Amino acid sequence: MGGKVSVRLPKPLKTKNDLCLAYTPGVAHAVKAIAAERAAVYDCTAKGNLVAVVSDGTAILGLGDLGAAASIPVMEGKAVLFKSFGDVDAWPVPLDGMRIGGASTGKTDPKRVIDAVKAIAPQYGGINLEDIASPACFEIEDTLDRELDIPVFHDDQWGTAVIALAGVMNYALLAGKGLGELKVVMNGAGAAGIRICEMLKSAGVVDVTMCDSKGVIRSDRTDLNDFKRRHAVDTKLKTLKEAIAGADVFIGVSAANVLDGEDVKKMGAFPAIFAMANPDPEIAPEAVAAALAGRRYIMVTGRSDYPNQINNVLGFPYLFRGALDVRATTINKEMKVAAANALAALAREKATDEVVSLYPGERLEFGEGYIIPKPFDRRLFVEVSHAVAAAAVETGVARSRLDMAAYRKALEARNALRSI
């Protein structure tokens, strides 16, 4: 049998009594309870720990528009990560026929996706959108988040943003600067780029210059969509290479080799280069090392074979874990910033012996080579999930107001029983 997911039954089905409870006549009691009080669905069904991993296959990894069926291996993989890291049950939901006019190729019709997801939402406690092309993904997520009463999260937009913000927070600490003092230059204004910019600004970053394939996103450009226009700046700078001069931080979610050694030499005295294009970054770490030999700098990529990897698995399992546990109606900006703060704080803690043993040859001490936790740090399950749940309660989007101290203990007990 192929694939990476299957159904696991949490309760036994071995006796006549088991069968009566699982289906008829026992199931009628649950049906009546839900019909009488909608909130009972969380107690009588799997909804409270079940996430739909939804894609129309228009932006699969870096491979592009290959269709709903081709998206299934990725969605199955995402479900595996949900379960392994966050103990969240997740199921692939590939959506076919979501194109404008119903064509097998072409642009996504946001309304079709929105209607399809709303139709399946009663079964799920949350919706994880995945590999849906920009700009349709923005309208889809914003509309579903507004119209559904469960968390909706497009990981391609927000996952990278949350973890990148954690890295920037720790860079600022090492640089001895406040977030509001940083000069940030970004390259890439698609789904991830736009949301990274929004997250940075939500956390207090003020000076952000974004670039796309045509150069600096300036306020005098007439070719900008609404999402880019929100972040346009008044400047005479036209190119990435002009904009990067004097920058503290470069964040790339674009294409390979758009920068060279001379570009990073022009950055500030202690530069941070977040080159996150995959599989080949905007500038290779080796090129940065050669250009900045003898200088203090931070290098971040999206790759697991270099230190300081921006890996979305650091975020989405725990964002949903915390949100599901308090039955949140959304994953708001405050919850995302809380997750970033928790990630940043964990990187400043002493790495456990278990984590150190998994990464031989790396020095896992807070500093230039270690500003982001490792995915296999088991403390993520407690620290990030707890921070997200607390933020949900504090901002009024939680339907269950847990005792946060008791919730931490429950997470710790659950974590002790998990195997990654």
C-alpha positions as CSV (number, residue, x, y, z in Angstrom):
1,M,0.0,0.0,0.0
2,G,1.4,3.4,-1.0
3,G,1.1,6.7,0.7
4,K,2.0,8.1,4.1
5,V,-1.4,8.3,6.0
6,S,-4.0,5.8,7.2
7,V,-6.9,5.8,9.6
8,R,-6.2,4.9,13.3
9,L,-9.1,4.0,15.5
10,P,-8.7,5.6,19.0
11,K,-11.4,3.3,20.5
12,P,-11.7,-0.5,20.3
13,L,-14.2,-2.3,18.1
14,K,-14.1,-5.9,19.4
15,T,-17.4,-6.7,21.0
16,K,-21.1,-6.3,20.4
17,N,-21.2,-3.5,22.9
18,D,-18.4,-1.7,21.1
19,L,-20.3,-2.0,17.8
20,C,-23.5,-0.6,19.4
21,L,-21.5,2.4,20.7
22,A,-19.6,3.1,17.5
23,Y,-22.7,2.9,15.3
24,T,-26.3,2.1,15.7
25,P,-28.0,2.5,18.1
26,G,-25.5,4.4,20.3
27,V,-24.5,6.9,17.6
28,A,-28.0,8.4,17.7
29,H,-27.3,9.9,21.1
30,A,-24.4,11.9,19.7
31,V,-26.5,13.0,16.7
32,K,-29.2,14.3,19.0
33,A,-26.8,16.0,21.2
34,I,-25.2,17.9,18.3
35,A,-28.6,18.8,16.9
36,A,-29.6,20.2,20.2
37,E,-26.4,22.1,20.9
38,R,-23.9,22.7,18.0
39,A,-20.9,23.0,20.4
40,A,-21.4,19.3,21.4
41,V,-19.7,18.4,18.1
42,Y,-16.4,19.0,19.7
43,D,-17.1,16.4,22.5
44,C,-18.9,13.8,20.4
45,T,-16.7,13.7,17.2
46,A,-13.1,14.0,16.1
47,K,-13.6,17.6,15.0
48,G,-11.6,19.1,17.8
49,N,-8.3,17.5,16.8
50,L,-8.8,17.2,13.0
51,V,-7.4,19.6,10.3
52,A,-8.1,19.5,6.6
53,V,-4.9,20.0,4.5
54,V,-6.4,21.6,1.4
55,S,-4.8,22.3,-2.0
56,D,-5.9,22.9,-5.6
57,G,-2.4,22.0,-6.8
58,T,-1.6,25.3,-8.5
59,A,1.7,26.0,-6.6
60,I,3.1,22.6,-5.6
61,L,6.5,23.1,-3.9
62,G,8.7,24.8,-6.4
63,L,7.2,22.6,-9.2
64,G,4.3,24.9,-10.1
65,D,0.8,24.1,-11.3
66,L,0.5,20.4,-11.6
67,G,-3.0,19.8,-10.5
68,A,-4.9,18.4,-7.5
69,A,-3.9,14.8,-7.8
70,A,-0.2,15.7,-8.0
71,S,-0.6,17.6,-4.8
72,I,-1.6,14.5,-2.8
73,P,2.0,13.4,-1.8
74,V,2.7,16.8,-0.4
75,M,-0.6,17.0,1.5
76,E,0.0,13.5,2.9
77,G,3.5,14.6,4.0
78,K,2.0,17.7,5.7
79,A,-0.5,15.4,7.5
80,V,2.5,13.3,8.7
81,L,4.2,16.4,10.1
82,F,1.0,17.6,11.8
83,K,0.7,14.2,13.6
84,S,4.4,13.7,14.3
85,F,5.2,17.1,15.7
86,G,1.9,18.5,16.9
87,D,-0.1,15.4,17.7
88,V,-2.8,16.9,15.4
89,D,-4.8,14.5,13.2
90,A,-4.8,15.9,9.6
91,W,-6.2,14.6,6.3
92,P,-5.4,15.6,2.7
93,V,-8.2,17.3,0.8
94,P,-7.2,17.9,-2.8
95,L,-9.7,20.0,-4.7
96,D,-10.2,19.5,-8.4
97,G,-12.1,21.7,-10.8
98,M,-11.2,24.9,-9.0
99,R,-10.1,26.8,-12.1
100,I,-11.8,29.8,-13.6
101,G,-14.3,28.5,-16.1
102,G,-13.7,25.0,-14.8
103,A,-10.7,24.5,-17.1
104,S,-8.1,21.9,-16.2
105,T,-5.4,24.6,-16.5
106,G,-5.4,28.3,-15.8
107,K,-6.0,30.6,-12.8
108,T,-7.7,29.5,-9.6
109,D,-11.3,30.6,-9.1
110,P,-11.2,31.8,-5.4
111,K,-15.0,31.4,-5.1
112,R,-14.9,27.8,-6.0
113,V,-12.2,27.0,-3.4
114,I,-14.0,29.1,-0.8
115,D,-17.3,27.3,-1.4
116,A,-15.7,23.9,-1.4
117,V,-13.9,24.5,1.9
118,K,-17.0,25.9,3.5
119,A,-18.9,22.8,2.5
120,I,-16.5,20.4,4.2
121,A,-15.7,22.7,7.3
122,P,-18.3,21.0,9.7
123,Q,-16.0,18.0,10.0
124,Y,-12.8,19.9,10.8
125,G,-11.5,21.9,13.7
126,G,-9.2,23.8,11.4
127,I,-8.2,24.3,7.8
128,N,-4.6,24.4,6.6
129,L,-4.4,25.8,3.0
130,E,-1.4,24.6,1.1
131,D,0.2,25.2,-2.3
132,I,-2.4,27.5,-3.7
133,A,-1.0,30.1,-6.1
134,S,-0.9,33.8,-5.5
135,P,-2.8,36.1,-5.6
136,A,-5.9,33.8,-5.3
137,C,-4.5,32.4,-2.0
138,F,-4.9,35.8,-0.3
139,E,-8.6,36.2,-1.1
140,I,-9.3,32.5,-0.2
141,E,-7.6,32.7,3.2
142,D,-9.0,36.1,4.1
143,T,-12.6,35.2,3.1
144,L,-12.5,31.8,4.8
145,D,-11.0,33.3,8.0
146,R,-13.7,35.8,8.1
147,E,-16.7,33.5,7.3
148,L,-15.7,30.3,9.2
149,D,-15.7,29.9,13.0
150,I,-12.6,27.7,12.9
151,P,-8.9,28.5,12.3
152,V,-7.9,28.9,8.7
153,F,-4.1,29.1,8.0
154,H,-2.3,29.3,4.7
155,D,1.1,27.9,5.7
156,D,2.8,29.1,2.5
157,Q,1.9,32.6,3.6
158,W,2.3,32.6,7.3
159,G,4.5,29.6,8.2
160,T,7.7,31.1,6.8
161,A,6.7,34.5,8.2
162,V,6.4,33.3,11.8
163,I,9.7,31.6,11.8
164,A,11.5,34.3,9.9
165,L,10.2,36.8,12.5
166,A,11.6,34.7,15.3
167,G,15.0,34.8,13.5
168,V,14.8,38.6,13.1
169,M,13.9,39.0,16.7
170,N,17.0,37.1,17.8
171,Y,19.2,39.0,15.2
172,A,18.0,42.3,16.7
173,L,18.9,41.1,20.2
174,L,22.4,40.1,19.1
175,A,22.8,43.4,17.2
176,G,21.7,45.3,20.3
177,K,18.9,47.0,18.3
178,G,15.2,47.3,18.7
179,L,13.0,46.0,15.9
180,G,12.0,49.5,15.1
181,E,15.6,50.4,14.4
182,L,16.2,47.8,11.8
183,K,16.5,48.5,8.1
184,V,15.1,45.5,6.2
185,V,15.2,44.8,2.5
186,M,13.1,42.0,1.0
187,N,13.2,40.3,-2.4
188,G,10.0,38.4,-3.4
189,A,6.5,39.7,-3.1
190,G,4.4,36.6,-3.5
191,A,2.4,34.9,-0.8
192,A,5.3,34.4,1.6
193,G,6.9,37.7,1.0
194,I,3.8,39.8,1.6
195,R,3.0,37.9,4.8
196,I,6.6,38.2,6.1
197,C,6.4,41.9,5.6
198,E,3.1,42.1,7.5
199,M,4.5,40.0,10.4
200,L,7.6,42.2,10.6
201,K,5.5,45.3,10.8
202,S,3.1,43.7,13.3
203,A,6.1,43.1,15.6
204,G,7.4,46.6,15.3
205,V,9.7,46.7,12.3
206,V,9.1,50.1,10.5
207,D,11.7,50.4,7.7
208,V,11.0,47.7,5.1
209,T,11.8,48.0,1.4
210,M,10.3,45.2,-0.7
211,C,11.4,44.2,-4.2
212,D,9.8,42.0,-6.8
213,S,11.0,40.8,-10.2
214,K,10.7,44.3,-11.6
215,G,12.6,46.0,-8.8
216,V,11.8,48.1,-5.7
217,I,8.1,48.3,-4.9
218,R,7.8,52.1,-5.1
219,S,4.6,54.1,-4.6
220,D,4.9,55.6,-8.1
221,R,4.7,52.2,-9.9
222,T,1.4,51.6,-11.8
223,D,1.7,47.8,-12.1
224,L,1.2,46.8,-8.4
225,N,-1.7,44.7,-7.1
226,D,-3.5,45.7,-3.9
227,F,-1.3,43.5,-1.7
228,K,2.0,45.0,-3.0
229,R,0.7,48.5,-3.0
230,R,0.1,48.3,0.8
231,H,3.8,48.1,1.2
232,A,5.0,50.4,-1.5
233,V,7.5,53.1,-0.3
234,D,8.4,56.6,-1.5
235,T,12.0,56.3,-2.8
236,K,14.2,56.9,-5.8
237,L,15.8,53.5,-5.5
238,K,14.9,51.2,-8.3
239,T,16.8,47.9,-7.9
240,L,17.5,45.4,-5.3
241,K,21.2,46.0,-5.6
242,E,20.6,49.7,-4.9
243,A,18.2,49.1,-2.0
244,I,20.4,46.6,-0.1
245,A,23.1,49.2,0.6
246,G,23.2,49.8,4.4
247,A,20.5,47.3,5.2
248,D,20.7,45.4,8.5
249,V,18.6,42.5,7.2
250,F,18.0,40.9,3.8
251,I,15.1,38.6,3.5
252,G,14.7,36.6,0.3
253,V,11.8,34.4,-0.8
254,S,12.5,34.7,-4.5
255,A,15.0,33.0,-6.7
256,A,18.6,31.6,-6.7
257,N,21.6,33.8,-7.0
258,V,20.0,37.3,-7.2
259,L,22.8,38.6,-4.9
260,D,26.5,38.3,-5.0
261,G,29.4,38.9,-2.6
262,E,29.6,42.6,-3.4
263,D,26.0,43.1,-2.5
264,V,26.3,41.7,1.0
265,K,29.5,43.7,1.5
266,K,27.4,46.9,1.1
267,M,25.1,45.9,3.9
268,G,25.4,47.2,7.5
269,A,28.2,46.5,9.9
270,F,26.6,43.3,11.3
271,P,24.3,42.0,8.4
272,A,21.8,39.2,8.5
273,I,21.1,37.4,5.3
274,F,17.9,35.4,5.2
275,A,18.3,33.7,1.8
276,M,15.3,31.3,1.8
277,A,14.8,30.3,-1.9
278,N,14.8,26.5,-2.2
279,P,16.6,24.5,-3.2
280,D,19.2,27.2,-4.2
281,P,19.2,30.3,-2.0
282,E,19.5,33.9,-3.2
283,I,23.2,33.7,-2.4
284,A,25.1,30.6,-1.3
285,P,26.4,30.6,2.3
286,E,29.8,29.9,0.9
287,A,29.7,33.1,-1.1
288,V,28.6,35.1,1.9
289,A,31.4,33.5,4.0
290,A,34.0,34.5,1.4
291,A,32.7,38.0,1.0
292,L,32.3,38.7,4.7
293,A,35.5,36.9,5.9
294,G,36.6,38.4,9.2
295,R,33.2,40.1,9.8
296,R,30.4,39.3,12.1
297,Y,27.2,38.2,10.2
298,I,24.2,35.9,10.3
299,M,23.3,33.5,7.5
300,V,19.9,31.9,7.3
301,T,18.5,29.6,4.6
302,G,15.6,27.3,4.0
303,R,17.8,24.2,3.7
304,S,18.4,21.6,6.4
305,D,22.1,21.1,5.5
306,Y,23.0,24.6,6.8
307,P,22.6,26.2,10.2
308,N,19.7,28.5,10.9
309,Q,17.1,26.8,8.8
310,I,13.7,28.4,8.3
311,N,11.6,25.3,8.5
312,N,7.8,25.7,8.6
313,V,7.5,22.6,10.8
314,L,8.6,24.8,13.6
315,G,5.3,26.7,13.3
316,F,2.2,25.2,11.9
317,P,1.9,22.0,14.1
318,Y,2.0,24.1,17.3
319,L,-0.1,27.0,16.0
320,F,-2.9,24.5,15.3
321,R,-2.2,22.6,18.6
322,G,-2.6,25.7,20.7
323,A,-5.6,26.9,18.6
324,L,-7.4,23.6,18.7
325,D,-6.9,23.1,22.4
326,V,-8.7,26.4,23.2
327,R,-11.2,25.9,20.3
328,A,-10.1,29.2,18.8
329,T,-12.2,30.7,16.0
330,T,-9.1,32.0,14.2
331,I,-5.3,32.2,14.3
332,N,-4.8,35.9,14.6
333,K,-1.7,38.1,14.3
334,E,-1.3,38.1,18.1
335,M,-1.1,34.3,18.1
336,K,1.4,34.3,15.3
337,V,3.6,36.9,17.0
338,A,3.3,34.8,20.2
339,A,4.6,31.8,18.3
340,A,7.5,33.8,17.0
341,N,8.4,35.0,20.4
342,A,8.3,31.5,21.8
343,L,10.5,30.2,19.0
344,A,13.0,33.0,19.6
345,A,13.1,32.4,23.3
346,L,13.6,28.7,22.9
347,A,16.7,29.3,20.7
348,R,18.2,31.3,23.6
349,E,17.8,28.3,26.0
350,K,20.5,25.7,26.4
351,A,20.0,22.9,23.8
352,T,19.0,19.5,25.2
353,D,21.4,16.6,25.0
354,E,18.8,14.9,22.7
355,V,18.9,17.7,20.2
356,V,22.7,18.0,20.4
357,S,23.0,14.3,19.6
358,L,20.9,14.7,16.5
359,Y,23.0,17.5,15.0
360,P,26.7,16.4,15.4
361,G,29.2,18.9,14.3
362,E,26.9,21.9,15.0
363,R,27.4,24.3,17.9
364,L,23.9,24.7,19.3
365,E,24.6,27.7,21.5
366,F,22.7,31.0,21.0
367,G,24.7,33.2,18.7
368,E,25.3,33.9,15.0
369,G,25.1,30.2,14.1
370,Y,22.1,29.4,16.2
371,I,19.2,31.8,16.3
372,I,16.4,29.4,15.4
373,P,15.5,26.2,17.3
374,K,15.9,22.8,15.6
375,P,12.7,21.0,14.4
376,F,13.4,18.0,16.7
377,D,13.5,20.0,19.9
378,R,10.7,18.4,21.8
379,R,10.2,21.6,23.9
380,L,8.6,23.2,20.9
381,F,5.4,21.2,21.5
382,V,5.0,22.8,25.0
383,E,6.4,26.3,24.5
384,V,4.9,27.3,21.2
385,S,1.5,25.6,21.7
386,H,1.2,27.2,25.1
387,A,2.1,30.6,23.8
388,V,-0.4,30.4,21.0
389,A,-3.2,29.2,23.3
390,A,-2.5,31.9,25.8
391,A,-2.6,34.6,23.1
392,A,-5.9,33.2,21.8
393,V,-7.4,33.5,25.3
394,E,-6.0,37.0,25.9
395,T,-7.3,38.3,22.5
396,G,-10.8,36.8,23.0
397,V,-10.9,34.3,20.2
398,A,-10.8,31.2,22.4
399,R,-14.1,29.4,23.1
400,S,-12.5,27.4,25.9
401,R,-10.8,29.4,28.7
402,L,-8.2,26.9,30.0
403,D,-6.2,27.4,33.2
404,M,-2.9,28.2,31.5
405,A,-0.8,26.6,34.3
406,A,-2.8,23.4,34.2
407,Y,-2.7,23.5,30.4
408,R,1.2,23.7,30.4
409,K,1.3,20.6,32.7
410,A,-1.1,18.8,30.4
411,L,1.1,19.6,27.4
412,E,4.2,18.4,29.3
413,A,2.5,15.1,30.2
414,R,1.4,14.6,26.7
415,N,4.8,15.5,25.3
416,A,6.4,12.8,27.5
417,L,4.3,10.2,25.8
418,R,4.9,11.3,22.2
419,S,7.4,9.9,19.9
420,I,8.8,11.9,17.0
